[in-house]
Amino acid sequence: MQQKGTIQIIEWEDLDKRKFYSLGVFMTMTTRLTVYPASLIRTLLQVQRGKALYTGTLDAFCKILRAEGLRGLYRGFMVSTFTLVSGQAYITTYELVRKYASRYSPSNTVKSLVAGGAASLVAQTITVPIDVVSQQLMMQGQGEHLTRFKVKAPAAASSSSKRGRFSFGQTRDIVVQICAADGFRGFYRGYVASLLTYIPNSALWWPFYHFYSERLSNLAPSNCPQLMVLAVAGPMAAATASTITNPMDVVRARVQVEGRSSVIDTFKQLLAEEGARGMTKGLSARIIAAMPTSVLIVVGYESLKRLSLRADLVESRHW
């Protein structure tokens, strides 16, 4: 067991990169599959005017499940799986920038803040086009009147071909419509808003994660497994970062789904129409998605790093 109050951190140079990337893809896919329904609900709640469609997270979940079944909660999921690439880019950037930052500062908080922000910048550059298409697919069904783009109604066909059209045909329809309406720039609509949302969120999550880890480690019994401490610290960091950055996340969702071009104008309109309360829209769904995601990420990522530890270091590390 680790000494009380001490959190052992596995750094980039300690890892077997082949194992790290192979296992990392599986971890990322499992995480996205688990939390996607909450992400879909969060988007619907943020884009709707007032409570036109849903009164809250549970209401949205029940209505979608009744109207569209389980498939409705995974609308646009196949497109979002392409973010596996951005997930690996995020991990790599975070670890490399953290290593580079350690030359200038020994502070865990400083290294985490800088590395988290840089990792999010790289990841969002890859993710935004995927999110734009995925969010348009999320809005089909009960929320389709809130978006500019509509998928074509499928012709009569077998159930298997309908499923194929659901996963590919609708995606093609949305991509073609975005290209026709906005050109290539349409796939980066909301890019600035995404950066203003996710860079602070990532930059805050890591320092809060390490902050809570150290505090909880001091409070926990000396025989408490380190992984358990980290699994509690992760959701606490997620809830904190999500609450701070939620206003910008609401603006980002509206810019991308409604086709707006101005972050400032969208922010002003949201305040004028719904007041300060509008800035909290989708917060509960976001936290519901972020907290289990953080548990999965922390347990998965820390386990991944332990499994990927270089063979010559295995005997020297004790958890």
N, C-alpha and C positions, 0 to 999 in steps of 0.2 A: 504493500500500500504506500501511497505517497505521504510525505511528511505533512502534518497538519498545516494548512494555509499555503501550501505550495502546489502550483499547477504546472505540470510538465508539458511543454509545448514541443511538438515534433516540427522541426523546420524543414524547408525545401531540400536542403542538402542531405537530409537524413533519409530521403525516400528512394525506393526503387521505382523509377518513373514508369516502367512497363506495367507493373502491377497496379500502380496508382491510376493510370488512365483506363486500363481495362475494367477495373472494378468501379471506377468513377462514373462510367456511362450507365451501368446498371443502377447505381445509387440515384443518379439524376432522374432516370426514367421512372423509378419506383416513387420518388417524391412527387413528381408532376402528376402521376396517375392518382395519387392519394388526395391531393389538394385541389385538383382542377375544378370540381363542382363548386367549391367555395369561391374560386377566382371568377368563375362565370357569374355566380350570383352577385358578387361584389360589383362587377361591371354593369349588370342590369340595374342595380340599385343606384349606382352613381349617375347613370345616364338619364333615368326616368325623371320627369318633372314632379316634384313633390312626392306624393305616394300614389301616383296614377295607376301603377300596376301592382305593386307590392307594398305591404306595410312594414316589412322588415325581412331579415334573413330567413327565419323559419317559414314565414308566409310564402316567400319566393320559392324556397325548396319544395314545399308541399304542392304549390300550384304547378310548378314545372314537372314534378314527378307525376301528378295526376294527368296533366294534359299531354305530356310527351314521353313519359316513362324515363327509365334510367338513361336512355340515349340522349334525352334532352339536356341532361346535366353534363354531358360530354360533347356537346355541340362545338365543333372547331378543334377538338383535341388532337386529331391526326396532324393538323397543320402545326400545332404548338409543339409537337415532338421534335421539330427541327431546331428548337431551342437547346437541344442536347449539345449542339456545337457551341452555342454561347455559354452554356454551363461549363464546358471544359475550358473555354477561353477565360471565363471569370476566375476559375480556380487557379489556372496557370498564372494569370496576371497578378492575382492577389499574392500568391506565394513568392513570385519573383520580385515584385515591388517591395514586399515586406522584407525580403532578404537585402535588397538594395538600400532601403531606408535604415536598416540596422547599422549601416556604416556611419550614419549621421546622428542617430539617436538610439539610445538603449531602451527608451520608454516604450513599453508594450502598447500604450494608448496611442502614441504618435504613429508608430509603425502600422497599427491596425486601421487608424483613421485614413492615412494616406493610401495604404494598399487597398482598402475597401472602396474608396472613391475611384481610384484608378481602374480597379477591376470592373466596377459598374459602368464606367465610361466605355470600356472595350466591349463589354457584354451587350449594352444597350444599342450600340452601333450595329450589332448583328441581329438583335432581338426585335427592334422596332418594326421592320417590315413584316416579320412573322406575327407580331402582336396586332398590327393593323388588320391583317387578313383574318386572324383568329377572332378578334373582337367583332368584326362584321358578321362572322358566322355565329358567334354567341348571341347576337341580337336577332337572328332569324327566329321564327316562331312567335312567341307572345310579345317580344320586344321589337318586331320588325318595323313597326311604324315609327320607331325612334331613329332609324338609320336611313342614309341616302340610298343604299344599295340593297336590292332584293334578288334572291335567287329565283331561277325559273322553276315553275311548278313541274314536277316530274310527270312524264307521261305514264300511262298504265303499263306496268311491268311486273315481273316476278319479284318476290320479296328480296331475293338475293341481289338482283340487279338494282333494286331501290337502295339497298344498303351500300352498294358500290357507288351509286350516284351521290348518296349522302356524304360519303367520304371524299370523293374526287370531283364529281360534277358541280357541287355547290361551291367548292373551293375555286374551281376554274371560272365559274360565273362571277364570283367576287373579284378575282384577280383581273379579269377582262374589263369589268366595269370600273375598277379603280384606275387602270391604265387609260381607258377612254376618257374618264372625267378629269383626272389630275396628272396623268403621265407618271414618270418614274418618281417624281417628288411626292406623289400621293402615298407611296409606301413609307415615306419618312414623315408623314404628317404627325405632329405631336412629338417629334424627336426632341426638341428643346424642352418641352414639358416633361418628357420621360427622363431626360438628364436631370432636370430640376427636382424630380421626384426620387429617382432611384440612386443617384450619386449620394445625396444626403442620407438616404435610408441605409445604404450599404456602409457609408462612412461612419454612421452612428451605431449601426448594429454591432460591428466588431469591437469597438471600444467598450460599449455597454456589456457585451458578452464577456469580455475579459474582466471588466469591473465587477459584474455580478458573480463571476466564477471565483474571483479572489475573495470576495466578501462571504459567499456561501461556503467556501472551503474553510474559512476561519471559524464559521459557525457549526459546520458539520463535525460529527465524531471523527476521530483520527482513523478509524477503520472503515469509513464510508468510501465506496469506490469512486474514483475520480470521474468516471463516465457518468455516474448518477448526478454528481454536482453540476457537470457541464450540461446535462440534459434538462436541468431546471433553469440554469442560467440562460440558455438559448431562447426559450419562450419569453422570459422576462425581458430580454434585450429586444425581441421582436415586437412585443406589445409596446414598449417604450418608443422605439423607432417608428413604428406604424402610426402611433398617435401623433407624433410630432410632424410627420410628413404627409398625413392623410389629405389635408386641404389641396396640396399640389397634385395628389393622385386623382382626386375628383376632377380637377381641371384637365389633367392629362387624358382621362377617359373621355371627357366631352369633346375635347379637341380632336381626338382620333376617330371617334364614332360619328360625330356630327359634321366632320369636315371643316372645322373652324381653322383659321390661320393665326389668330392672335391669342396668345396665352393671357395677356393682360385684360383684353376685352372679355374673354370667357370668364376670368376671375371676377371682374366687375359685375357682369351680368348675373353670375351665380349669387353674389352677395346681394344684389338688388332684388332678385326674385325670391331667394330663400333665406337670406340673412346668414348670420354666423352659423346657424344650425346646418346649413347646406354644406359647410366644410367638413361635417362629421358623417356625411352620407357614405354608406358602405363600410364604415369603420369597424363595426362589429363583425361583418363578413370578412373584412381584411385581417382582423386579429384572429378570427377563427381559422382562416387559411394560414396565417403567418406562424401561429403558435405551434400547431402540429408539424408544420413544415420545418420549423426551427428544431423541434425535437428530432425529426427524421434527419435533418441536415447535420445536427450536432452529433447524434449517435452514429449516423452513417459516415459522416466525414471523419470524425475522430477514430472510428473503427477502421475506416478505409486507410487512414494514415498509419495506424498500428499494423494493419495487415501488409501495408506497403513499405514498412520499415526495412532498411537495408539489412541483409542477413548478418553482417558483422556487428550490428548494433542491437540485435534482438535481446541478447543475454544481458546487456547493460541497462535495459529499461525495465522498470518494475511499476506496475499500476496498482 
